[in-house]
Amino acid sequence: MKIGIIGCGNMASAIARGLSVADHSIEFYCYNRSPEKAQNLANDISGKFCQKLNELDGCDFLLLGVKPQNLNDVAIEINQAIKIKTHLVSMLAGKSLEVLAKTFPHLTVTRIMPNLPMLVGEGINLTIHHSQTSPTLSQKIEKMLSHISLVVPLTTEEQFDYAMMVTASGPAYLFEIARILETALEQKNIPNAHEIAAKLFVGSSQLMQEDFATLRNQITSKGGVTEKALAELAKNNLENNFKQALENGFNHAQALNKA
Ligand SMILES: NC(=O)c1ccc[n+]([C@@H]2O[C@H](COP(=O)([O-])OP(=O)(O)OC[C@H]3O[C@@H](n4cnc5c(N)ncnc54)[C@H](OP(=O)(O)O)[C@@H]3O)[C@@H](O)[C@H]2O)c1
């Protein structure tokens, strides 16, 4: 199988690196606006460095990893260079299947939404396919991604946009909580604040296969200090604040999809 990578940035490279380890039969064709990144990725995954986009013509899939604001520019190039009908897998936030199908009238399209932990092989990929994508092709993409991440196939873009507020934006919420805890320690002159906050997340994450409420209850004894702290968070409506935050992001994603 031949996969063309267009835009060899952080996310597309993480996916390509993972796939190159999981499936040695894939041939990668790497193309990027600034050629060094494509050259480096190609070296790392024993792929082909492509100086011109038309070298990706004939690939079974094109993985599009540019930023959303670069879509229009790259679309002109792709539509000129890619003559053989193929399938485009886009990871661009805020670019709906409808927009992609209109932008690439000669290609069939899928949206995926990776997240930052893809960089360490612990990622999640949401997927949604355009109605013109055959079930065989959809399953092929999902199977391929399942070797390098948790894959969550979705059937509506509403689900996709809501789920990505947890999966793709989620790491930012967790980093923000870590930052708040780190700052609180620093303000009390407690040493190693960063290491403490980081280890808290790394250690806790290893227990996360259990039910979350059970885990919480294990360290929340009646009348204890944790119960007191959690009560304060509940009083300030932590759960509702999170839900509202997800809704706000979701509404923005829906607006971007229509833009
Ligand atoms: N970061 C996340 O957590 C995350 C999560 C989910 C989805 N995404 C999506 O993933 C995509 C990539 O994000 P990223 O963080 O990986 O960005 P990134 O590291 O900046 O990668 C984007 C790459 O696209 C290249 N590029 C731009 N225009 C191009 C063109 N016309 N032709 C070829 N290559 C071009 C850039 O090349 P240069 O080196 O020349 O700039 C850069 O290497 C975005 O659409 C984003 O919405 C990101």
The ligand as an SDF file (V2000), in Angstrom:
LIG
                    3D

 48 52  0  0  0  0  0  0  0  0999 V2000
   -1.9830   19.4960   17.2530 N   0  0  0  0  0  0  0  0  0  0  0  0
   -3.0570   18.8140   17.6630 C   0  0  0  0  0  0  0  0  0  0  0  0
   -3.2370   18.4830   18.8480 O   0  0  0  0  0  0  0  0  0  0  0  0
   -4.0870   18.4090   16.6580 C   0  0  0  0  0  0  0  0  0  0  0  0
   -5.0980   17.5440   17.0450 C   0  0  0  0  0  0  0  0  0  0  0  0
   -6.0250   17.1390   16.0810 C   0  0  0  0  0  0  0  0  0  0  0  0
   -5.9550   17.6240   14.7870 C   0  0  0  0  0  0  0  0  0  0  0  0
   -4.9710   18.4880   14.4700 N   0  0  0  0  0  0  0  0  0  0  0  0
   -4.9240   18.9750   13.0820 C   0  0  0  0  0  0  0  0  0  0  0  0
   -3.7420   18.4780   12.5010 O   0  0  0  0  0  0  0  0  0  0  0  0
   -3.2890   19.3970   11.4990 C   0  0  0  0  0  0  0  0  0  0  0  0
   -1.7950   19.5990   11.6560 C   0  0  0  0  0  0  0  0  0  0  0  0
   -1.5050   20.1040   12.9320 O   0  0  0  0  0  0  0  0  0  0  0  0
   -0.0030   20.0580   13.4610 P   0  0  0  0  0  0  0  0  0  0  0  0
   -0.0770   20.4520   14.8830 O   0  0  0  0  0  0  0  0  0  0  0  0
    0.6550   18.7970   13.0690 O   0  0  0  0  0  0  0  0  0  0  0  0
    0.6110   21.2650   12.5980 O   0  0  0  0  0  0  0  0  0  0  0  0
    2.1100   21.5080   12.0700 P   0  0  0  0  0  0  0  0  0  0  0  0
    3.0850   20.7730   12.9010 O   0  0  0  0  0  0  0  0  0  0  0  0
    2.2660   22.9790   11.8940 O   0  0  0  0  0  0  0  0  0  0  0  0
    2.0960   20.8150   10.6150 O   0  0  0  0  0  0  0  0  0  0  0  0
    1.5340   21.4050    9.4860 C   0  0  0  0  0  0  0  0  0  0  0  0
    2.4700   21.1150    8.3390 C   0  0  0  0  0  0  0  0  0  0  0  0
    1.8450   21.4570    7.1120 O   0  0  0  0  0  0  0  0  0  0  0  0
    2.8500   21.9790    6.2460 C   0  0  0  0  0  0  0  0  0  0  0  0
    2.2410   22.7550    5.1580 N   0  0  0  0  0  0  0  0  0  0  0  0
    1.5760   23.9210    5.2150 C   0  0  0  0  0  0  0  0  0  0  0  0
    1.1500   24.2980    3.9930 N   0  0  0  0  0  0  0  0  0  0  0  0
    1.5700   23.3250    3.1380 C   0  0  0  0  0  0  0  0  0  0  0  0
    1.4220   23.1250    1.7490 C   0  0  0  0  0  0  0  0  0  0  0  0
    0.7910   24.0060    0.9580 N   0  0  0  0  0  0  0  0  0  0  0  0
    1.9650   22.0180    1.1990 N   0  0  0  0  0  0  0  0  0  0  0  0
    2.6120   21.1150    1.9670 C   0  0  0  0  0  0  0  0  0  0  0  0
    2.7790   21.2430    3.2960 N   0  0  0  0  0  0  0  0  0  0  0  0
    2.2520   22.3390    3.8830 C   0  0  0  0  0  0  0  0  0  0  0  0
    3.7110   22.8000    7.1530 C   0  0  0  0  0  0  0  0  0  0  0  0
    4.9460   23.0310    6.5480 O   0  0  0  0  0  0  0  0  0  0  0  0
    5.9790   24.1960    6.9780 P   0  0  0  0  0  0  0  0  0  0  0  0
    7.0710   23.4800    7.6690 O   0  0  0  0  0  0  0  0  0  0  0  0
    6.4190   24.8020    5.6980 O   0  0  0  0  0  0  0  0  0  0  0  0
    5.2390   25.1510    7.8520 O   0  0  0  0  0  0  0  0  0  0  0  0
    3.7820   21.9050    8.3820 C   0  0  0  0  0  0  0  0  0  0  0  0
    4.8630   21.0070    8.3230 O   0  0  0  0  0  0  0  0  0  0  0  0
   -4.1160   20.6760   11.6640 C   0  0  0  0  0  0  0  0  0  0  0  0
   -5.0140   20.7760   10.5950 O   0  0  0  0  0  0  0  0  0  0  0  0
   -4.8760   20.4850   12.9540 C   0  0  0  0  0  0  0  0  0  0  0  0
   -6.1790   21.0130   12.8770 O   0  0  0  0  0  0  0  0  0  0  0  0
   -4.0290   18.8700   15.3460 C   0  0  0  0  0  0  0  0  0  0  0  0
  1  2  1  0
  2  3  2  0
  2  4  1  0
  4  5  1  0
  4 48  2  0
  5  6  2  0
  6  7  1  0
  7  8  2  0
  8  9  1  0
  8 48  1  0
  9 10  1  0
  9 46  1  0
 10 11  1  0
 11 12  1  0
 11 44  1  0
 12 13  1  0
 13 14  1  0
 14 15  2  0
 14 16  1  0
 14 17  1  0
 17 18  1  0
 18 19  2  0
 18 20  1  0
 18 21  1  0
 21 22  1  0
 22 23  1  0
 23 24  1  0
 23 42  1  0
 24 25  1  0
 25 26  1  0
 25 36  1  0
 26 27  1  0
 26 35  1  0
 27 28  2  0
 28 29  1  0
 29 30  1  0
 29 35  2  0
 30 31  1  0
 30 32  2  0
 32 33  1  0
 33 34  2  0
 34 35  1  0
 36 37  1  0
 36 42  1  0
 37 38  1  0
 38 39  2  0
 38 40  1  0
 38 41  1  0
 42 43  1  0
 44 45  1  0
 44 46  1  0
 46 47  1  0
M  CHG  2   8   1  16  -1
M  END
$$$$
